[in-house]
Amino acid sequence: MLKQLGRNRRLGGTSFLACICFIALAVYGWGVSWGELLSYALLLLTFMLALLLVAGLLGWLLHKFNRRK
């Protein structure tokens, strides 16, 4: 099990490096500004937090509903 975890970590590191290279290509190759890139990242983070809040709220409501019976 631990050997398999180590193999997946290398794949994750490669994916992370590919993501960083893609962002660098967007900034230096396609002319996207750092400000625009950061605004997109902030928008993405906001939507992810909202999604987590909704999922947590629905999970809590489901838990309360199931305990009532």
MMTF fields as JSON, N, C-alpha, C and O atoms, coordinates in Angstrom:
{
  "mmtfVersion": "1.0.0",
  "mmtfProducer": "UNKNOWN",
  "numBonds": 275,
  "numAtoms": 276,
  "numGroups": 69,
  "numChains": 1,
  "numModels": 1,
  "chainsPerModel": [1],
  "groupsPerChain": [69],
  "chainIdList": ["A"],
  "bondAtomList": [4, 2, 8, 6, 12, 10, 16, 14, 20, 18, 24, 22, 28, 26, 32, 30, 36, 34, 40, 38, 44, 42, 48, 46, 52, 50, 56, 54, 60, 58, 64, 62, 68, 66, 72, 70, 76, 74, 80, 78, 84, 82, 88, 86, 92, 90, 96, 94, 100, 98, 104, 102, 108, 106, 112, 110, 116, 114, 120, 118, 124, 122, 128, 126, 132, 130, 136, 134, 140, 138, 144, 142, 148, 146, 152, 150, 156, 154, 160, 158, 164, 162, 168, 166, 172, 170, 176, 174, 180, 178, 184, 182, 188, 186, 192, 190, 196, 194, 200, 198, 204, 202, 208, 206, 212, 210, 216, 214, 220, 218, 224, 222, 228, 226, 232, 230, 236, 234, 240, 238, 244, 242, 248, 246, 252, 250, 256, 254, 260, 258, 264, 262, 268, 266, 272, 270],
  "bondOrderList": [1, 1, 1, 1, 1, 1, 1, 1, 1, 1, 1, 1, 1, 1, 1, 1, 1, 1, 1, 1, 1, 1, 1, 1, 1, 1, 1, 1, 1, 1, 1, 1, 1, 1, 1, 1, 1, 1, 1, 1, 1, 1, 1, 1, 1, 1, 1, 1, 1, 1, 1, 1, 1, 1, 1, 1, 1, 1, 1, 1, 1, 1, 1, 1, 1, 1, 1, 1],
  "groupList": [{"groupName": "MET", "atomNameList": ["N", "CA", "C", "O"], "elementList": ["N", "C", "C", "O"], "formalChargeList": [0, 0, 0, 0], "bondAtomList": [1, 0, 2, 1, 3, 2], "bondOrderList": [1, 1, 2], "singleLetterCode": "M", "chemCompType": "L-PEPTIDE LINKING"}, {"groupName": "LEU", "atomNameList": ["N", "CA", "C", "O"], "elementList": ["N", "C", "C", "O"], "formalChargeList": [0, 0, 0, 0], "bondAtomList": [1, 0, 2, 1, 3, 2], "bondOrderList": [1, 1, 2], "singleLetterCode": "L", "chemCompType": "L-PEPTIDE LINKING"}, {"groupName": "LYS", "atomNameList": ["N", "CA", "C", "O"], "elementList": ["N", "C", "C", "O"], "formalChargeList": [0, 0, 0, 0], "bondAtomList": [1, 0, 2, 1, 3, 2], "bondOrderList": [1, 1, 2], "singleLetterCode": "K", "chemCompType": "L-PEPTIDE LINKING"}, {"groupName": "GLN", "atomNameList": ["N", "CA", "C", "O"], "elementList": ["N", "C", "C", "O"], "formalChargeList": [0, 0, 0, 0], "bondAtomList": [1, 0, 2, 1, 3, 2], "bondOrderList": [1, 1, 2], "singleLetterCode": "Q", "chemCompType": "L-PEPTIDE LINKING"}, {"groupName": "GLY", "atomNameList": ["N", "CA", "C", "O"], "elementList": ["N", "C", "C", "O"], "formalChargeList": [0, 0, 0, 0], "bondAtomList": [1, 0, 2, 1, 3, 2], "bondOrderList": [1, 1, 2], "singleLetterCode": "G", "chemCompType": "PEPTIDE LINKING"}, {"groupName": "ARG", "atomNameList": ["N", "CA", "C", "O"], "elementList": ["N", "C", "C", "O"], "formalChargeList": [0, 0, 0, 0], "bondAtomList": [1, 0, 2, 1, 3, 2], "bondOrderList": [1, 1, 2], "singleLetterCode": "R", "chemCompType": "L-PEPTIDE LINKING"}, {"groupName": "ASN", "atomNameList": ["N", "CA", "C", "O"], "elementList": ["N", "C", "C", "O"], "formalChargeList": [0, 0, 0, 0], "bondAtomList": [1, 0, 2, 1, 3, 2], "bondOrderList": [1, 1, 2], "singleLetterCode": "N", "chemCompType": "L-PEPTIDE LINKING"}, {"groupName": "THR", "atomNameList": ["N", "CA", "C", "O"], "elementList": ["N", "C", "C", "O"], "formalChargeList": [0, 0, 0, 0], "bondAtomList": [1, 0, 2, 1, 3, 2], "bondOrderList": [1, 1, 2], "singleLetterCode": "T", "chemCompType": "L-PEPTIDE LINKING"}, {"groupName": "SER", "atomNameList": ["N", "CA", "C", "O"], "elementList": ["N", "C", "C", "O"], "formalChargeList": [0, 0, 0, 0], "bondAtomList": [1, 0, 2, 1, 3, 2], "bondOrderList": [1, 1, 2], "singleLetterCode": "S", "chemCompType": "L-PEPTIDE LINKING"}, {"groupName": "PHE", "atomNameList": ["N", "CA", "C", "O"], "elementList": ["N", "C", "C", "O"], "formalChargeList": [0, 0, 0, 0], "bondAtomList": [1, 0, 2, 1, 3, 2], "bondOrderList": [1, 1, 2], "singleLetterCode": "F", "chemCompType": "L-PEPTIDE LINKING"}, {"groupName": "ALA", "atomNameList": ["N", "CA", "C", "O"], "elementList": ["N", "C", "C", "O"], "formalChargeList": [0, 0, 0, 0], "bondAtomList": [1, 0, 2, 1, 3, 2], "bondOrderList": [1, 1, 2], "singleLetterCode": "A", "chemCompType": "L-PEPTIDE LINKING"}, {"groupName": "CYS", "atomNameList": ["N", "CA", "C", "O"], "elementList": ["N", "C", "C", "O"], "formalChargeList": [0, 0, 0, 0], "bondAtomList": [1, 0, 2, 1, 3, 2], "bondOrderList": [1, 1, 2], "singleLetterCode": "C", "chemCompType": "L-PEPTIDE LINKING"}, {"groupName": "ILE", "atomNameList": ["N", "CA", "C", "O"], "elementList": ["N", "C", "C", "O"], "formalChargeList": [0, 0, 0, 0], "bondAtomList": [1, 0, 2, 1, 3, 2], "bondOrderList": [1, 1, 2], "singleLetterCode": "I", "chemCompType": "L-PEPTIDE LINKING"}, {"groupName": "VAL", "atomNameList": ["N", "CA", "C", "O"], "elementList": ["N", "C", "C", "O"], "formalChargeList": [0, 0, 0, 0], "bondAtomList": [1, 0, 2, 1, 3, 2], "bondOrderList": [1, 1, 2], "singleLetterCode": "V", "chemCompType": "L-PEPTIDE LINKING"}, {"groupName": "TYR", "atomNameList": ["N", "CA", "C", "O"], "elementList": ["N", "C", "C", "O"], "formalChargeList": [0, 0, 0, 0], "bondAtomList": [1, 0, 2, 1, 3, 2], "bondOrderList": [1, 1, 2], "singleLetterCode": "Y", "chemCompType": "L-PEPTIDE LINKING"}, {"groupName": "TRP", "atomNameList": ["N", "CA", "C", "O"], "elementList": ["N", "C", "C", "O"], "formalChargeList": [0, 0, 0, 0], "bondAtomList": [1, 0, 2, 1, 3, 2], "bondOrderList": [1, 1, 2], "singleLetterCode": "W", "chemCompType": "L-PEPTIDE LINKING"}, {"groupName": "GLU", "atomNameList": ["N", "CA", "C", "O"], "elementList": ["N", "C", "C", "O"], "formalChargeList": [0, 0, 0, 0], "bondAtomList": [1, 0, 2, 1, 3, 2], "bondOrderList": [1, 1, 2], "singleLetterCode": "E", "chemCompType": "L-PEPTIDE LINKING"}, {"groupName": "HIS", "atomNameList": ["N", "CA", "C", "O"], "elementList": ["N", "C", "C", "O"], "formalChargeList": [0, 0, 0, 0], "bondAtomList": [1, 0, 2, 1, 3, 2], "bondOrderList": [1, 1, 2], "singleLetterCode": "H", "chemCompType": "L-PEPTIDE LINKING"}],
  "groupTypeList": [0, 1, 2, 3, 1, 4, 5, 6, 5, 5, 1, 4, 4, 7, 8, 9, 1, 10, 11, 12, 11, 9, 12, 10, 1, 10, 13, 14, 4, 15, 4, 13, 8, 15, 4, 16, 1, 1, 8, 14, 10, 1, 1, 1, 1, 7, 9, 0, 1, 10, 1, 1, 1, 13, 10, 4, 1, 1, 4, 15, 1, 1, 17, 2, 9, 6, 5, 5, 2],
  "groupIdList": [1, 2, 3, 4, 5, 6, 7, 8, 9, 10, 11, 12, 13, 14, 15, 16, 17, 18, 19, 20, 21, 22, 23, 24, 25, 26, 27, 28, 29, 30, 31, 32, 33, 34, 35, 36, 37, 38, 39, 40, 41, 42, 43, 44, 45, 46, 47, 48, 49, 50, 51, 52, 53, 54, 55, 56, 57, 58, 59, 60, 61, 62, 63, 64, 65, 66, 67, 68, 69],
  "secStructList": [7, 2, 2, 2, 2, 2, 2, 2, 2, 2, 2, 2, 2, 2, 2, 2, 2, 2, 2, 2, 2, 2, 2, 2, 2, 2, 2, 2, 6, 1, 7, 7, 7, 2, 2, 2, 2, 2, 2, 2, 2, 2, 2, 2, 2, 2, 2, 2, 2, 2, 2, 2, 2, 2, 2, 2, 2, 2, 2, 2, 2, 2, 2, 2, 2, 2, 2, 2, 7],
  "xCoordList": [0.819, 0.0, 0.867, 0.554, 1.942, 2.803, 3.567, 3.838, 3.915, 4.603, 3.689, 4.135, 2.419, 1.466, 1.267, 1.112, 1.272, 1.133, 2.313, 2.129, 3.5, 4.683, 4.617, 5.059, 4.073, 3.938, 2.951, 3.195, 1.857, 0.871, 1.405, 1.002, 2.292, 2.857, 3.708, 3.702, 4.434, 5.238, 4.342, 4.674, 3.225, 2.29, 1.705, 1.521, 1.411, 0.904, 1.927, 1.574, 3.18, 4.239, 4.398, 4.639, 4.265, 4.34, 3.157, 3.319, 1.994, 0.814, 0.962, 0.585, 1.508, 1.727, 2.715, 2.506, 3.781, 4.776, 4.157, 4.44, 3.32, 2.652, 1.709, 1.6, 1.029, 0.138, 0.926, 0.509, 2.04, 2.882, 3.404, 3.453, 3.793, 4.27, 3.157, 3.403, 1.944, 0.819, 0.522, 0.236, 0.583, 0.352, 1.454, 1.178, 2.692, 3.798, 3.627, 3.936, 3.144, 2.89, 1.787, 1.868, 0.76, -0.325, 0.194, -0.203, 1.073, 1.576, 2.6, 2.489, 3.575, 4.667, 4.413, 4.955, 3.624, 3.41, 2.174, 2.188, 1.108, -0.163, -0.511, -1.532, 0.284, 0.085, -0.979, -1.5, -1.308, -2.254, -1.51, -0.403, -2.122, -1.437, -1.547, -2.444, -0.611, -0.64, -1.89, -2.451, -2.331, -3.54, -4.776, -5.618, -4.872, -5.999, -5.94, -6.963, -4.747, -4.575, -4.971, -5.628, -4.582, -4.935, -6.427, -7.015, -7.037, -8.483, -9.246, -10.244, -8.788, -9.412, -9.221, -10.135, -8.041, -7.777, -8.654, -9.149, -8.851, -9.71, -11.166, -11.879, -11.604, -12.959, -13.156, -14.188, -12.179, -12.245, -12.29, -13.068, -11.476, -11.458, -12.792, -13.278, -13.382, -14.677, -15.758, -16.55, -15.789, -16.785, -16.572, -17.537, -15.315, -15.043, -15.489, -16.049, -15.249, -15.69, -17.21, -17.774, -17.874, -19.339, -19.87, -20.837, -19.253, -19.669, -19.46, -20.304, -18.345, -18.094, -19.095, -19.541, -19.451, -20.449, -21.812, -22.479, -22.22, -23.506, -23.484, -24.454, -22.396, -22.295, -22.309, -22.95, -21.613, -21.619, -22.99, -23.421, -23.669, -25.008, -25.98, -26.778, -25.911, -26.791, -26.462, -27.365, -25.184, -24.791, -25.299, -25.761, -25.215, -25.711, -27.225, -27.74, -27.943, -29.397, -29.785, -30.734, -29.063, -29.325, -29.066, -29.826, -28.005, -27.7, -28.83, -29.276, -29.284, -30.387, -31.668, -32.411, -31.934, -33.132, -33.086, -34.099, -31.919, -31.806, -31.841, -32.305, -31.382, -31.422, -32.82, -33.132, -33.658, -35.017, -35.869, -36.785, -35.582, -36.404, -36.119, -36.736],
  "yCoordList": [-1.191, 0.0, 1.261, 2.222, 1.269, 2.448, 2.647, 3.781, 1.546, 1.669, 2.314, 3.128, 1.948, 2.524, 4.022, 4.807, 4.412, 5.818, 6.624, 7.752, 6.072, 6.75, 6.944, 7.974, 5.974, 6.1, 7.21, 7.978, 7.306, 8.34, 9.727, 10.705, 9.828, 11.12, 11.662, 12.866, 10.792, 11.246, 11.767, 12.753, 11.117, 11.57, 12.922, 13.78, 13.125, 14.413, 15.524, 16.646, 15.223, 16.213, 16.6, 17.765, 15.633, 15.906, 16.762, 17.674, 16.477, 17.273, 18.697, 19.645, 18.855, 20.184, 20.965, 22.149, 20.32, 20.976, 21.365, 22.445, 20.503, 20.822, 22.008, 22.834, 22.101, 23.225, 24.53, 25.544, 24.518, 25.708, 26.125, 27.318, 25.171, 25.497, 26.093, 27.011, 25.585, 26.12, 27.552, 28.394, 27.845, 29.209, 30.138, 31.272, 29.671, 30.478, 30.744, 31.838, 29.764, 29.955, 30.982, 31.793, 30.957, 31.935, 33.342, 34.279, 33.502, 34.838, 35.315, 36.428, 34.494, 34.948, 34.698, 35.421, 33.718, 33.395, 34.037, 34.469, 34.106, 34.591, 35.984, 36.528, 36.582, 37.956, 38.176, 39.284, 37.151, 37.329, 38.025, 37.626, 39.066, 39.803, 39.054, 38.234, 39.358, 38.715, 39.104, 38.287, 40.348, 40.798, 40.033, 39.647, 39.821, 39.057, 37.605, 37.01, 37.055, 35.683, 35.563, 34.596, 36.527, 36.501, 36.736, 36.183, 37.549, 37.759, 36.482, 36.17, 35.744, 34.452, 33.458, 32.701, 33.46, 32.555, 32.906, 32.013, 34.2, 34.633, 34.258, 33.841, 34.407, 34.02, 32.514, 32.075, 31.735, 30.283, 29.894, 29.02, 30.525, 30.239, 30.594, 29.867, 31.714, 32.121, 31.1, 30.721, 30.659, 29.662, 28.322, 27.646, 27.941, 26.684, 26.758, 25.795, 27.887, 28.05, 28.047, 27.472, 28.692, 28.69, 27.273, 26.88, 26.515, 25.135, 24.281, 23.447, 24.48, 23.748, 24.111, 23.243, 25.384, 25.803, 25.178, 24.708, 25.171, 24.572, 23.068, 22.525, 22.395, 20.959, 20.665, 19.709, 21.472, 21.279, 21.508, 20.758, 22.532, 22.812, 21.686, 21.266, 21.207, 20.103, 18.816, 18.055, 18.573, 17.413, 17.508, 16.519, 18.701, 18.907, 18.72, 18.097, 19.265, 19.093, 17.625, 17.157, 16.904, 15.477, 14.713, 13.81, 15.065, 14.435, 14.696, 13.775, 15.924, 16.257, 15.54, 15.087, 15.433, 14.755, 13.264, 12.684, 12.644, 11.212, 10.922, 9.849, 11.812, 11.603, 11.784, 11.289, 12.482, 12.753, 11.49, 11.366, 10.557, 9.351, 8.339, 7.274],
  "zCoordList": [0.0, 0.0, 0.0, -0.703, 0.772, 0.819, -0.485, -0.88, -1.157, -2.442, -3.477, -4.286, -3.45, -4.389, -4.114, -5.049, -2.849, -2.493, -3.027, -3.482, -2.978, -3.504, -5.003, -5.511, -5.722, -7.173, -7.521, -8.452, -6.8, -7.082, -6.755, -7.385, -5.793, -5.43, -6.572, -6.83, -7.253, -8.388, -9.503, -10.161, -9.711, -10.731, -10.347, -11.21, -9.07, -8.601, -8.77, -9.135, -8.51, -8.701, -10.154, -10.47, -11.033, -12.461, -12.904, -13.714, -12.384, -12.723, -12.214, -12.903, -11.014, -10.458, -11.31, -11.571, -11.743, -12.587, -13.929, -14.447, -14.496, -15.752, -15.597, -16.503, -14.461, -14.197, -14.094, -14.653, -13.399, -13.28, -14.65, -14.951, -15.477, -16.827, -17.682, -18.465, -17.541, -18.295, -17.877, -18.729, -16.576, -16.097, -16.591, -16.981, -16.578, -17.091, -18.589, -19.061, -19.328, -20.751, -20.967, -21.89, -20.128, -20.257, -20.011, -20.705, -19.034, -18.703, -19.734, -20.248, -20.03, -20.891, -22.372, -23.209, -22.718, -24.126, -24.715, -25.867, -23.94, -24.476, -23.995, -24.417, -23.138, -22.731, -21.664, -21.538, -20.899, -19.796, -18.659, -18.297, -18.1, -17.04, -15.713, -15.516, -14.806, -13.495, -12.73, -12.0, -12.889, -12.209, -12.667, -11.856, -13.97, -14.503, -14.021, -13.686, -13.992, -13.517, -12.047, -11.662, -11.231, -9.813, -9.597, -8.667, -10.448, -10.307, -10.643, -9.993, -11.647, -11.958, -10.815, -10.488, -10.213, -9.087, -7.891, -7.203, -7.636, -6.531, -6.797, -5.884, -8.04, -8.412, -8.239, -7.733, -8.654, -8.499, -7.03, -6.646, -6.212, -4.783, -4.133, -3.268, -4.551, -4.013, -4.35, -3.488, -5.596, -5.996, -5.293, -4.939, -5.091, -4.389, -2.937, -2.414, -2.281, -0.895, -0.794, 0.137, -1.754, -1.757, -1.95, -1.298, -2.83, -3.062, -1.819, -1.491, -1.124, 0.114, 1.196, 1.946, 1.284, 2.26, 1.981, 2.902, 0.734, 0.375, 0.65, 1.179, 0.302, 0.551, 2.05, 2.487, 2.835, 4.285, 4.889, 5.764, 4.429, 4.917, 4.568, 5.406, 3.341, 2.947, 3.708, 4.055, 3.965, 4.762, 6.186, 6.754, 6.767, 8.123, 8.186, 9.114, 7.187, 7.147, 6.979, 7.608, 6.142, 5.956, 7.247, 7.598, 7.95, 9.237, 10.24, 10.925, 10.327, 11.244, 10.86, 11.731, 9.574, 9.094, 9.428, 9.819, 9.274, 9.555, 11.055, 11.443, 11.902, 13.355, 13.904, 14.987, 13.177, 13.652, 13.654, 14.467, 12.761, 12.634, 13.688, 13.704]
}
